[in-house]
Amino acid sequence: MPTIGVFDSGVGGLSILRVLRQRLPEAAYLYIADQAHVPYGPRPLLEVRGFAEGITRYLLSQGADLIVVACNTASAAALHYLRQTFPQTPFVGMEPAVKPAAEQTHSGVVGVLATPATFQGELYASVVERFAQGVTVLQDTCPGLVEQIETGATRSPKTRAILERSLAPMLAQGIDTVVLGCTHYPFVMPLIREIAGPEVRVIDPAPAIARQTERLLRRHNLSITGAAPGGVRYATTRDAAHFREAIQTLLEESAPQVESLIWEGQSLLQLSANSCNEENQP
């Protein structure tokens, strides 16, 4: 049974984990939310790369066979570096789905919602250059949206206002496709659809990430069939009880254990293997 490490700056990668577990229920998962540093989006790419390396080293120390960088910002900042630094480890990263958007648009205008760091990264620029020739690509960073989703406010008036402010100029210019370039954003997909209307397609990256993860597991001869469900370990670098509430809200499931981690320099240390469970909830 393979162990898949998954990490993000916060709760956004749970949108990827949700689909991974549906496609690969036999795998065991270790999910790390680096909420001590959320959001990654406004941070310098070099700083984010340091966080990604530290988390990767911790995941490998815990037995991860494959790592999903379930964060567009961390993928933009660190995916190439991680593959060079850990050549024996398979990595799956996030890439804004500009290619399918460009292939499927009828209006020739697509919108991309992502963080500033994602837009600044070479990965995003390369994708647009390779796949979006002849297509108008509009961009918006949705300031404050990640923070709203981190608090679980996926349907609040403030969240709606952020999305309306971001989408209105795009809709006025004729977009017929919206690319979600941050793993937090699928949690507000219903709100995006309400604002954009049924004629606008919204692309969630999670199914493609799950398919690529399955392909890599097979390529590396990591068994993914014939076992009981592997379960999930959750960990956060901030408040375990708060993260547990977020898991319950966003995934609609209980999390019997959330571990607490702390940063010591560039390394992650485990505070407790039972930081937040059913017995010690406030």
C-alpha positions in Angstrom: 0.0 0.0 0.0 1.7 3.3 -1.1 1.8 6.3 1.1 1.0 9.6 -0.6 2.2 12.9 0.9 0.1 15.9 0.1 0.8 19.5 1.2 -0.4 23.0 0.8 -0.2 26.3 2.6 -3.5 25.6 4.2 -6.8 23.9 3.5 -6.8 24.4 -0.3 -5.1 21.1 -0.9 -8.0 19.3 0.7 -9.8 19.8 -2.6 -7.1 17.7 -4.2 -7.0 15.2 -1.4 -10.8 14.7 -1.7 -10.6 13.6 -5.3 -7.4 11.5 -4.7 -9.2 9.5 -2.1 -12.1 8.9 -4.4 -9.8 7.6 -7.2 -7.2 5.9 -5.0 -9.0 4.8 -1.8 -6.4 2.1 -1.1 -3.5 4.5 -0.6 -2.5 5.9 2.8 -2.3 9.7 2.9 -0.4 12.2 5.0 -1.7 15.8 4.5 0.3 18.8 5.8 -1.2 22.3 6.0 1.5 24.9 6.5 -0.9 27.3 8.1 1.9 29.1 10.0 2.8 30.6 6.6 -0.6 30.8 4.8 -1.1 32.3 2.3 1.9 31.5 0.2 0.6 33.6 -2.7 2.1 37.0 -1.7 5.4 35.6 -0.5 8.7 35.6 -2.5 9.1 32.4 -4.6 12.4 31.6 -2.9 10.9 31.7 0.5 8.1 29.4 -0.6 10.7 27.0 -2.1 12.3 26.7 1.3 9.0 25.8 2.9 8.3 23.2 0.2 11.7 21.6 0.7 11.3 21.4 4.5 7.9 19.8 4.1 9.1 17.4 1.5 11.9 16.2 3.8 9.4 15.7 6.6 7.0 13.7 4.4 9.9 11.5 3.2 10.9 10.9 6.8 7.3 9.7 7.4 7.5 7.2 4.6 5.9 9.0 1.7 6.4 7.1 -1.6 5.0 9.9 -3.8 4.4 13.6 -3.1 1.6 15.8 -4.4 2.4 19.5 -4.3 -1.3 20.4 -3.9 -0.6 24.1 -4.1 -0.2 26.2 -7.3 2.1 28.7 -5.6 4.4 26.0 -4.2 4.5 24.2 -7.6 5.4 27.5 -9.4 8.1 28.2 -6.8 9.5 24.7 -6.1 8.4 21.8 -8.3 11.4 21.8 -10.6 13.8 22.3 -7.7 12.2 19.5 -5.7 12.5 17.1 -8.6 16.2 17.9 -8.9 16.8 17.7 -5.2 14.9 14.5 -4.6 15.4 12.6 -7.9 14.2 9.2 -6.5 10.8 10.7 -5.4 7.9 11.0 -7.8 6.2 14.4 -7.6 2.9 15.6 -8.9 2.5 19.4 -9.1 -0.2 21.9 -10.0 -0.3 23.5 -13.4 -3.0 26.1 -14.2 -5.4 24.4 -16.7 -4.8 26.9 -19.4 -4.4 24.2 -22.1 -7.9 22.6 -21.8 -9.4 26.1 -21.4 -7.7 27.3 -24.6 -8.8 24.1 -26.4 -12.4 24.3 -25.4 -13.2 28.0 -25.4 -15.6 29.2 -28.1 -15.3 32.9 -27.4 -11.5 32.9 -27.4 -11.4 34.6 -24.0 -10.6 32.7 -20.8 -10.1 33.8 -17.2 -7.6 32.5 -14.7 -8.0 33.0 -11.0 -4.7 32.5 -9.1 -2.3 34.0 -6.6 0.4 36.6 -7.4 3.2 34.1 -7.0 1.6 31.7 -9.5 1.3 34.4 -12.1 4.9 35.4 -11.5 6.3 31.8 -11.9 8.0 30.5 -15.0 5.6 27.5 -15.0 2.5 29.7 -15.6 4.3 31.8 -18.3 5.4 28.6 -20.1 1.9 27.1 -20.1 0.4 30.3 -21.5 3.1 30.6 -24.2 2.8 27.0 -25.3 -1.0 26.5 -25.2 -2.8 29.8 -25.3 -1.6 31.2 -28.7 -4.6 33.1 -30.3 -6.5 33.1 -27.0 -7.0 36.1 -24.7 -6.1 35.1 -21.2 -7.4 37.4 -18.4 -6.0 37.2 -14.9 -7.0 38.1 -11.4 -5.4 37.4 -8.0 -8.7 37.5 -6.0 -7.1 39.4 -3.0 -8.4 38.1 0.3 -10.1 35.0 -1.1 -7.6 32.4 0.3 -8.0 34.0 3.8 -11.8 33.7 3.5 -11.7 30.0 2.6 -9.2 29.3 5.4 -11.8 30.5 7.8 -14.5 28.4 6.2 -16.4 31.4 4.9 -17.1 29.9 1.5 -20.6 31.4 1.2 -20.3 34.7 3.0 -21.2 38.1 1.6 -17.5 39.2 1.7 -16.4 36.1 -0.2 -19.1 36.8 -2.8 -18.0 40.4 -3.1 -14.4 39.3 -3.7 -15.4 37.0 -6.5 -17.8 39.5 -8.1 -15.1 42.1 -8.1 -12.7 39.6 -9.8 -15.1 38.1 -12.3 -17.1 41.1 -13.4 -14.4 42.6 -15.7 -13.7 39.2 -17.2 -17.4 38.5 -17.9 -17.6 42.0 -19.5 -14.9 40.9 -21.9 -16.6 37.7 -22.9 -15.0 34.8 -21.0 -16.6 31.5 -21.4 -14.2 29.5 -19.3 -12.7 30.1 -15.8 -9.5 28.3 -14.7 -9.1 27.8 -11.0 -5.4 28.3 -10.5 -5.3 27.9 -6.7 -6.4 24.7 -4.9 -8.4 26.8 -2.4 -10.7 28.0 -5.1 -12.7 24.7 -5.8 -14.3 25.2 -2.4 -16.1 28.3 -3.7 -16.9 26.8 -7.1 -20.7 26.8 -6.5 -20.4 30.6 -5.8 -18.3 31.1 -8.9 -20.9 29.3 -11.0 -23.7 31.4 -9.5 -21.9 34.6 -10.4 -20.6 33.5 -13.8 -23.7 31.8 -15.0 -24.3 28.4 -16.6 -22.8 29.4 -19.9 -19.3 29.8 -18.3 -17.3 26.6 -17.8 -15.3 26.3 -14.5 -12.2 24.0 -14.6 -11.3 22.2 -11.4 -7.8 20.8 -11.6 -8.3 18.0 -9.1 -9.5 15.2 -11.4 -6.4 15.6 -13.7 -4.1 15.6 -10.6 -5.7 12.4 -9.4 -5.2 10.7 -12.8 -1.6 11.8 -13.0 -1.0 10.5 -9.5 -2.4 7.1 -10.5 -0.2 7.0 -13.6 2.9 7.7 -11.6 2.1 5.1 -9.0 1.8 2.5 -11.7 5.0 3.7 -13.4 6.9 3.3 -10.2 5.4 -0.1 -9.4 3.6 1.1 -6.3 0.6 -1.2 -5.7 -2.7 0.5 -5.6 -5.2 -2.4 -5.6 -6.2 -5.2 -3.4 -5.9 -3.4 -0.1 -8.3 -1.9 2.4 -8.7 1.9 2.5 -5.5 3.4 3.8 -6.9 6.4 5.8 -5.4 9.9 6.3 -3.1 11.5 8.8 -3.6 15.2 9.0 -1.0 17.7 10.3 -0.8 21.5 10.6 1.9 24.0 11.5 -0.6 26.2 13.4 -3.7 25.3 15.5 -4.8 21.7 15.3 -8.3 22.2 16.6 -9.0 25.0 14.1 -7.7 22.8 11.3 -9.9 19.9 12.4 -12.9 22.2 12.2 -11.9 23.2 8.7 -11.7 19.6 7.6 -15.1 18.9 9.0 -16.6 21.9 7.3 -14.9 21.6 3.9 -14.8 17.8 3.5 -17.9 17.1 5.6 -16.2 14.4 7.6 -14.6 14.0 11.0 -10.9 14.0 11.5 -10.1 11.9 14.6 -6.5 13.0 14.7 -4.7 16.2 13.7 -1.0 16.4 14.5 0.8 19.6 15.4 4.1 20.5 13.7 6.4 23.4 14.3 9.2 24.9 12.2 12.7 24.9 13.6 14.7 26.8 11.1 14.1 25.0 7.8 13.0 21.7 9.4 9.6 20.5 10.6 9.3 18.9 14.1 6.4 17.0 15.4 4.9 18.4 18.6 2.4 15.6 19.3 1.1 12.6 17.6 -2.3 13.1 19.2 -2.7 16.9 19.3 -6.3 17.0 18.5 -8.6 14.0 18.7 -12.2 13.1 19.7 -11.3 12.9 23.4 -9.6 16.3 23.9 -11.8 18.6 21.9 -12.8 21.8 23.6 
